[in-house]
Amino acid sequence: MTNQETLNNVEKALNEIRPFLMSDGGNIKLLSIEDTIVKVQLEGACTGCSVNQMTLKNGVEATIRKYAPQIEEVINVA
């Protein structure tokens, strides 16, 4: 898979997740993809949410892996 295909697939995954985050007053922004690590920034209500790490691992990371299985980790950069 090319870098562009990976980027497109990660964006598709984020677009699938975004409505759920927005319904709670949050959002997510893709910062970069470095090898097998995706760096994102949780925004809005997500920044102070006590369950944002669970959301990141169980929601965001799982959805990104569905579209781009080569991704090993998703990191929130504050």
VOBA-1610 file (N, C-alpha, C; in pm, whole numbers, padded with zeros to 5 digits, always signed):
BEGIN
Met+00085-00119+00000Met+00000+00000+00000Met+00089+00125+00000Thr+00059+00219-00085Thr+00139+00341-00093Thr+00104+00435+00023Asn+00190+00533+00043Asn+00164+00633+00147Asn+00032+00705+00122Gln+00004+00735-00005Gln-00120+00805-00038Gln-00241+00718-00008Glu-00232+00589-00038Glu-00343+00497-00008Glu-00365+00486+00143Thr-00255+00480+00217Thr-00266+00476+00363Thr-00332+00602+00414Leu-00289+00717+00364Leu-00347+00845+00404Leu-00497+00848+00374Asn-00534+00805+00253Asn-00675+00803+00214Asn-00757+00712+00305Asn-00702+00596+00338Asn-00773+00501+00423Asn-00787+00552+00566Val-00683+00617+00617Val-00690+00675+00752Val-00795+00787+00754Glu-00797+00869+00649Glu-00898+00976+00642Glu-01040+00917+00637Lys-01058+00808+00562Lys-01189+00742+00557Lys-01230+00696+00696Ala-01137+00638+00769Ala-01165+00591+00905Ala-01203+00708+00995Leu-01129+00818+00986Leu-01159+00935+01070Leu-01295+00994+01034Asn-01329+00991+00906Asn-01460+01043+00864Asn-01574+00957+00918Glu-01546+00829+00938Glu-01646+00739+00997Glu-01665+00769+01146Ile-01557+00805+01213Ile-01557+00830+01357Ile-01609+00970+01392Arg-01576+01066+01307Arg-01605+01207+01335Arg-01748+01237+01383Pro-01852+01183+01317Pro-01989+01215+01362Pro-02015+01178+01509Phe-01955+01069+01555Phe-01972+01027+01695Phe-01904+01126+01789Leu-01784+01169+01751Leu-01712+01266+01833Leu-01784+01401+01834Met-01833+01441+01717Met-01901+01570+01705Met-02031+01572+01786Ser-02098+01457+01794Ser-02223+01451+01870Ser-02199+01477+02018Asp-02074+01456+02063Asp-02038+01484+02201Asp-01960+01615+02214Gly-01957+01694+02108Gly-01889+01823+02112Gly-01740+01819+02085Gly-01693+01709+02027Gly-01550+01696+02000Gly-01523+01679+01852Asn-01396+01654+01821Asn-01354+01628+01685Asn-01216+01565+01690Ile-01164+01529+01573Ile-01030+01470+01565Ile-00963+01521+01438Lys-00834+01549+01449Lys-00758+01600+01336Lys-00636+01511+01314Leu-00613+01472+01189Leu-00495+01393+01154Leu-00375+01486+01146Leu-00271+01455+01223Leu-00149+01536+01220Leu-00045+01475+01126Ser-00021+01344+01141Ser+00079+01281+01055Ser+00067+01129+01062Ile+00128+01066+00964Ile+00143+00921+00963Ile+00292+00895+00947Glu+00352+00832+01049Glu+00495+00803+01046Glu+00513+00652+01054Asp+00550+00592+00943Asp+00561+00447+00931Asp+00428+00382+00967Thr+00420+00317+01084Thr+00297+00248+01123Thr+00226+00317+01238Ile+00264+00443+01264Ile+00204+00519+01374Ile+00129+00639+01319Val+00004+00652+01361Val-00079+00766+01322Val-00084+00862+01440Lys-00055+00989+01413Lys-00064+01092+01517Lys-00186+01178+01488Val-00271+01189+01589Val-00394+01267+01577Val-00400+01368+01691Gln-00493+01460+01679Gln-00519+01555+01787Gln-00668+01555+01814Leu-00705+01515+01936Leu-00844+01523+01978Leu-00875+01668+02009Glu-00993+01713+01967Glu-01028+01854+01979Glu-01161+01871+02052Gly-01188+01993+02093Gly-01316+02026+02155Gly-01335+01952+02286Ala-01454+01898+02307Ala-01487+01829+02431Ala-01398+01707+02454Cys-01340+01653+02346Cys-01256+01534+02358Cys-01127+01561+02437Thr-01081+01684+02437Thr-00952+01712+02501Thr-00957+01691+02652Gly-01068+01726+02715Gly-01076+01710+02860Gly-01157+01591+02904Cys-01197+01508+02810Cys-01284+01394+02841Cys-01204+01285+02913Ser-01262+01233+03020Ser-01191+01132+03099Ser-01177+00998+03027Val-01260+00974+02926Val-01253+00845+02854Val-01187+00859+02717Asn-01114+00971+02694Asn-01058+00990+02560Asn-00953+00885+02524Gln-00879+00832+02621Gln-00781+00726+02588Gln-00852+00598+02546Met-00965+00569+02611Met-01044+00452+02572Met-01102+00473+02432Thr-01154+00593+02408Thr-01207+00626+02275Thr-01098+00612+02171Leu-00979+00662+02203Leu-00867+00658+02109Leu-00831+00514+02074Lys-00818+00428+02174Lys-00775+00290+02150Lys-00888+00203+02093Asn-01004+00206+02157Asn-01113+00116+02118Asn-01190+00165+01997Gly-01200+00296+01980Gly-01277+00351+01868Gly-01190+00389+01751Val-01103+00486+01774Val-01022+00542+01665Val-00922+00440+01610Glu-00843+00382+01698Glu-00740+00288+01652Glu-00803+00166+01584Ala-00910+00113+01642Ala-00976-00005+01583Ala-01033+00027+01445Thr-01093+00144+01431Thr-01152+00183+01302Thr-01043+00208+01198Ile-00935+00273+01238Ile-00824+00297+01144Ile-00766+00164+01098Arg-00749+00070+01189Arg-00694-00061+01151Arg-00784-00137+01055Lys-00915-00112+01065Lys-01009-00176+00973Lys-00980-00130+00830Tyr-00947-00004+00814Tyr-00918+00053+00681Tyr-00771+00037+00642Ala-00682+00043+00740Ala-00537+00037+00714Ala-00473-00057+00816Pro-00479-00189+00790Pro-00433-00288+00888Pro-00285-00278+00926Gln-00207-00210+00843Gln-00064-00199+00874Gln-00035-00100+00987Ile-00133-00019+01023Ile-00114+00077+01131Ile-00109+00003+01265Glu-00004+00030+01343Glu+00015-00040+01470Glu-00035+00040+01589Glu-00031+00173+01579Glu-00067+00253+01695Glu-00119+00389+01652Val-00212+00441+01734Val-00263+00576+01715Val-00231+00653+01842Ile-00167+00769+01825Ile-00124+00850+01939Ile-00193+00986+01932Asn-00247+01029+02046Asn-00304+01163+02056Asn-00194+01260+02096Val-00170+01362+02014Val-00073+01465+02044Val-00149+01587+02092Ala-00131+01620+02219Ala-00206+01731+02279Ala-00158+01865+02229
//
